[in-house]
Amino acid sequence: MKTLPLVTIIEVQATAPSLHDNTADLDRLKNGVRALLSRPLSERNLCIPYKCMGRVAAAFRAGGFRGYAVLSILPWQLDIIDFLPEKTDYLPALALDLGTTHLEATLVDLLTGKTLAHGHIVNRQIEFGTDILSRIHFAERGGDGSGLELLQRAIVESINELAGELVSQVDIPVQEVYALAVSGNTTMVHLLLGINPYHICREPYIPLVNDPDPVLSSEIGLELHPQALAWVLPSIGSYFGGDLISGILASGLDQAEHTSMLIDVGTNAEVVLGNREWLIACAGAAGPALEGGVAKMGMRAGAGAVEHVKIDHDSWQLKVQTIDNVPAVGICGSGLIDLVAELYLARIVDLRGKFQDEFTGQSPEQRAFVREHLVDLDGEKAFIVIPLEESGTDAPVLLTQIDLDAMMRSKAAMYAILTTLTGQVGVEFGELERIYVAGAFGRHIDPRQAITLGMLPDLELETYKGIGNSSLHGAEQILFDEEARLRARDIGQKITYIELNVNQDFMIRFSGSRFIPHTDPKVFPSVPVFS
Amino acid sequence: MKTLPLVTIIEVQATAPSLHDNTADLDRLKNGVRALLSRPLSERNLCIPYKCMGRVAAAFRAGGFRGYAVLSILPWQLDIIDFLPEKTDYLPALALDLGTTHLEATLVDLLTGKTLAHGHIVNRQIEFGTDILSRIHFAERGGDGSGLELLQRAIVESINELAGELVSQVDIPVQEVYALAVSGNTTMVHLLLGINPYHICREPYIPLVNDPDPVLSSEIGLELHPQALAWVLPSIGSYFGGDLISGILASGLDQAEHTSMLIDVGTNAEVVLGNREWLIACAGAAGPALEGGVAKMGMRAGAGAVEHVKIDHDSWQLKVQTIDNVPAVGICGSGLIDLVAELYLARIVDLRGKFQDEFTGQSPEQRAFVREHLVDLDGEKAFIVIPLEESGTDAPVLLTQIDLDAMMRSKAAMYAILTTLTGQVGVEFGELERIYVAGAFGRHIDPRQAITLGMLPDLELETYKGIGNSSLHGAEQILFDEEARLRARDIGQKITYIELNVNQDFMIRFSGSRFIPHTDPKVFPSVPVFS
């Protein structure tokens, strides 16, 4: 079956008006379009929105009552939003992953399915707060809505800038971007729409809206085509946003016969478990350390980020690989996991997640390696990954005990989230067909190392599948396929969300996970245990 | 069956959110509303428009998740446009007859069906042109849309002022007017929407739109409730507007088993013939003289307008009745018809529509009466209706030969229109069940006198029924009843429109009608003929 994009083009060839056919211009256009529609579109209400009546009518006349009608496709309605006298080679639309820290977008062509451009940008709201909580507090500033307005303006400006960059890559006017699909967490969606996020972070954690109706992008200040729809993916709850529904769309979790799992680590760790029959989800604060947001040398996966680390147990050499092979400037999430797993296997980090200088059976080479890399820094131990002289920045790249502690909390939280979720429905990890790992985390992570740390379950490595920025991919699906738009709403209706903030089970599992690999090493048979 | 108004109120009692029910506020409201809907409304898409999300959500929370949702009812969609924490006693909406010269409106209560207030105002566009044609030309001024913009602003300001007057009569804030239904001619609708009327007056006379989709009144600058819909009645063609569709609604012509006729004399004379099976219509310039817009002393039916005239053939006294019984200041359309009919019966106007001083068989009293009233004015004859000393203005109220000529053209056009229309479908006047006469013309006219002049067909007087401002009444029906909204569209689809501007038959009939009562007096058996 042909998929229905959010915007499409229909070639209309109407006869010119005469004394014997005095149908008005826009009614003539509608009749022409209606005659070309088949089910299910022919059953929908066909509208020409007020704001574009003049423009559409003028173009229709200029084209001699022939040309190409641009239609926005809503599940219950079709809007004629423009009329092109000449055939166009492309029909651009923007898919956007609206992250708290970063925005990532693709400009796609709805005619060919091709990606025209791709880019990302820092979320300008960072100026007003680095995390969701501080943004919500900033939105309340003054109590007069001015904080919220500033935040909305900042995110709108960020999107406008990013859209501008993308269209300039392919030399298309931004006014020819005919639609936008937005995938973001619940708070970011509220801030984009300029609606009050106050209750999101307050018990019982209720968003103002989970499933907003489509809005005109121009109504929120976006500079795309004036009638471009902004289709916002629905959220499930305060801590479970449209970005994860996007992930479910992209992974196809909701359509699979067998149970699989989806892990998305952004600012939060969000996890979904399920199949075409049922879906269960939860989210928790396992993210920051893994995303590189907490560790002192932490950074987003980008040029110069330490991505892979290997400690050779024969030569006792430290091998470090950075993204783009440029001098190291920091450590990204996957690099951190790699590093800590290697340090554990080299026994420089013990099962409690603490640096140790000495242990029984240490060889002289090993000892020399430790002496070279493990230093004392203001009374705290720190592991030098890259010394100052080889660093791409003005400091050595290192891992402190504080970073390590944060990392241990994150990995414990992650495993506790996963086991709490499977525990809720009585599914064993071994029964999972696949574990999809989304995001930069999924792209760069070595599941073997995450298993070593006890962060991910001890399964065959083939079970794990990185799916990239699934939030963005889901937004792309929204643009291309009405079925995805309807699936997104269905997922919202179907999914059960577990609130971890009030979950006793989670707290117990969290405590049990604060060792490497676990207090109960039997659940990680493939990981060596040093006592 | 209960009728569906354009706006309604639904009492919602939702449970408050909790950790076990984290449905977002607006989704909770929608669920609450949806649960209360039955067919056909339950099958429609339920939306909360972007612009009112914040306001609605805040009110819903403030009311403890209980209160009254205000819904706009579209044929395919329901919009929650407001939320009232407290019960309201009224739900005001505005019905508007958007005339070229005058605007007339009622403020109705959609809860009780009552009329809350009524008023009228001069169309401020008159500053830019008195008739439709001059407005269309003004709209083109400069070629940059600025003329059109001025006209739109003028009409919007007129409506805002009229709405303000009406709400102040009943002390209701104008922001609590939740809907507007507009009934106007095609050009006025174009000017209200600010869309180009250029082709309306140019062959082949094609409007830009006949059936515009509903628009938010705030989008065109109206100061009602920010989400109040403006429902504009559809037009059929350039010279056949929503005002006449309103008339068809108000008369019920489209639902009657037997054939009837509707005559609406405004700036144009618009006539519809038909029944529930078929409708045929035409329009022509028969109006101005009848509406009082052409005659020197012509005026709209209002205080001081000469409304009825009687010449007593015994005492040879002229009896004049004015509206509100105040000193005369002019002659309205019905007064003009009365006057000319009486002058014809007194043989002071001959069958060609010319004043005559003398004729065979004239009595001395008659002659004295003529000498007293028929004067010479700058070489033209004029009949003094009210002498200067009894006039309510600084001049006598009189009828000149020029006025009389205009009147003759109008009456000829009217009868020619009626016969052309019946001729098209082979219906005899005698077959008509009823002739509805709309407008001030219909309210004040004496059909007997119009028959004497040969303006209306020579039928039993009971056939004629005045239905007042049917354009306004139709707009009221639009507010109260979805069936009327759908009927209006159906009428637009069903009606056949005859273009008189290019109709040979009409021109022949027009020539034949330029005598009193007609060149063929046999078609007016009840009217005396003087030779």
Interface residues (C-beta under 8 A of the other chain):
Chain A: P17 S18 L19 N22 T23 A24 D25 L26 D27 R44 N45 C47 I48 P49 Y50 K51 M53 G54 A57 A58 P75 W76 Q77 L193 G194 I195 N196 H199 E203 P204 Y205 I206 P207 L208 V209 N210 D211 P212 D213 V215 L216 E219 I220 S235 G237 S238 Y497 E499 V502
Chain B: P17 S18 L19 N22 T23 A24 D25 L26 D27 R44 N45 C47 I48 P49 Y50 K51 M53 G54 A57 A58 P75 W76 Q77 L193 G194 I195 N196 H199 E203 P204 Y205 I206 P207 L208 V209 N210 D211 P212 D213 V215 L216 E219 I220 S235 G237 S238 Y497 E499 V502
